[in-house]
C-alpha cells in the first residue's frame, strides 16, 4: 500500500552526463524538429524525464501508473556535456476516489545541480497509481 509515510523519501544522488547522442535520440523520439535539439546541442525541455533515480520503498507496478502532469523550471538550458547531480523525492501522496475505485496520486519532485551545486532545473511529476479493483 502506498501511503503518506513515503513523503520526504529520497533517491540516492546520481550523476548524469547529458550526452549529445541522448539529446538527439530524445528529440527524435518526441518529434522535436528544433535544430539545436536535433543536433544534440541543447536538450528539449522534457529531457529530464530520462534522468530518473529509484526512490527506496516506492516500488510501483508500471501497468497501474497513469501520467497526470509534468512541470519544469530551468535556471538555464541543459547542454551537451553538462554533468548533473540529480535527486528525486516524494513530495506528496494523496488519494481520490474515481468512478473505477480509489486512485493514489503521487507527486515526485527532482532537482538537477551542476558540479558547483547550482540548481540547473527543478521538476515535478504527478502520477496516478490505480489501486487493485475492489471485489
C-alpha positions as CSV (number, residue, x, y, z in Angstrom):
1,X,0.0,0.0,0.0
2,X,1.3,3.5,-0.8
3,X,0.7,6.0,1.9
4,X,1.8,9.4,3.2
5,X,4.7,7.8,5.1
6,X,6.6,7.9,1.8
7,X,6.5,11.8,1.8
8,X,10.1,13.1,2.0
9,X,11.7,9.8,0.9
10,X,14.6,10.5,-1.5
11,X,16.6,8.7,-4.1
12,X,20.4,8.5,-3.8
13,X,22.3,11.3,-5.5
14,X,23.0,10.2,-9.1
15,X,25.5,11.7,-11.6
16,X,24.2,12.1,-15.1
17,X,26.1,13.3,-18.1
18,X,23.9,15.0,-20.7
19,X,25.2,13.3,-23.9
20,X,24.8,14.7,-27.4
21,X,23.6,11.4,-28.7
22,X,21.0,11.1,-25.9
23,X,19.7,14.6,-26.7
24,X,19.4,13.7,-30.4
25,X,17.6,10.4,-29.7
26,X,15.2,12.0,-27.3
27,X,14.4,14.8,-29.7
28,X,13.8,12.3,-32.5
29,X,11.6,10.2,-30.2
30,X,9.3,13.1,-29.3
31,X,9.3,14.5,-32.8
32,X,11.1,17.7,-31.9
33,X,12.4,19.4,-35.0
34,X,14.3,22.2,-33.3
35,X,17.7,22.3,-34.9
36,X,19.7,22.7,-31.6
37,X,17.8,19.7,-30.2
38,X,18.2,17.6,-33.3
39,X,21.9,18.4,-33.5
40,X,22.3,17.4,-29.8
41,X,23.5,20.8,-28.6
42,X,20.7,21.8,-26.2
43,X,18.3,19.3,-24.6
44,X,14.5,19.6,-25.2
45,X,12.6,20.9,-22.1
46,X,11.3,17.5,-21.1
47,X,14.7,15.8,-21.3
48,X,15.0,15.4,-17.5
49,X,12.3,12.6,-17.7
50,X,15.3,10.4,-18.8
51,X,17.2,11.3,-15.6
52,X,15.3,9.3,-13.1
53,X,16.6,7.5,-10.0
54,X,14.9,4.9,-7.8
55,X,13.3,6.0,-4.5
56,X,13.6,3.3,-1.9
57,X,10.2,2.0,-0.8
58,X,8.4,3.3,-3.9
59,X,8.1,0.1,-5.9
60,X,5.3,0.6,-8.5
61,X,3.7,-1.8,-11.0
62,X,4.1,0.2,-14.2
63,X,0.9,-1.3,-15.6
64,X,-1.0,0.6,-13.0
65,X,0.6,4.1,-13.5
66,X,-1.1,6.9,-15.3
67,X,0.8,10.1,-16.1
68,X,-1.1,13.1,-14.7
69,X,1.3,16.0,-15.1
70,X,4.8,17.4,-15.5
71,X,6.3,20.7,-14.7
72,X,9.8,22.1,-15.3
73,X,11.7,25.2,-14.1
74,X,15.1,26.0,-15.5
75,X,17.8,28.3,-14.5
76,X,19.5,27.7,-17.8
77,X,19.1,25.2,-20.7
78,X,20.6,21.7,-20.4
79,X,23.6,21.4,-22.8
80,X,25.6,18.5,-24.2
81,X,28.4,17.8,-21.8
82,X,26.6,19.0,-18.7
83,X,27.2,16.8,-15.6
84,X,24.2,16.9,-13.3
85,X,23.7,15.7,-9.7
86,X,20.1,14.6,-9.6
87,X,18.0,13.7,-6.6
88,X,14.3,12.8,-6.6
89,X,11.9,12.8,-3.7
90,X,8.3,12.0,-2.9
91,X,6.7,15.4,-2.3
92,X,3.1,14.4,-1.7
93,X,0.8,11.4,-1.7
94,X,-3.0,11.6,-1.6
95,X,-6.0,9.6,-2.6
96,X,-9.1,10.4,-4.6
97,X,-12.0,8.1,-5.4
98,X,-12.7,7.8,-9.2
99,X,-15.5,6.0,-11.0
100,X,-13.4,2.8,-11.1
101,X,-12.4,3.0,-7.5
102,X,-9.6,4.6,-5.4
103,X,-6.6,6.2,-7.0
104,X,-3.5,7.3,-5.3
105,X,-1.8,10.4,-6.6
106,X,2.0,10.6,-6.1
107,X,3.9,13.8,-6.6
108,X,7.6,13.4,-7.3
109,X,10.0,16.3,-7.3
110,X,13.5,16.4,-8.7
111,X,16.4,18.8,-9.0
112,X,19.5,18.7,-11.1
113,X,22.5,20.6,-9.9
114,X,25.8,21.3,-11.7
115,X,29.1,20.3,-10.1
116,X,29.3,23.6,-8.2
117,X,26.0,22.9,-6.5
118,X,23.9,25.4,-8.5
119,X,20.4,24.3,-9.5
120,X,20.1,23.9,-13.2
121,X,16.5,22.6,-13.2
122,X,13.7,21.5,-11.0
123,X,10.8,19.3,-12.0
124,X,7.6,17.9,-10.6
125,X,5.8,14.8,-11.8
126,X,2.3,13.8,-10.8
127,X,1.3,10.2,-11.4
128,X,-1.9,8.4,-10.6
129,X,-1.4,4.9,-9.2
130,X,-4.6,2.9,-9.8
131,X,-5.4,0.6,-6.9
132,X,-6.5,-3.0,-7.3
133,X,-10.2,-3.3,-8.3
134,X,-12.4,-3.8,-5.3
135,X,-14.3,-7.1,-5.2
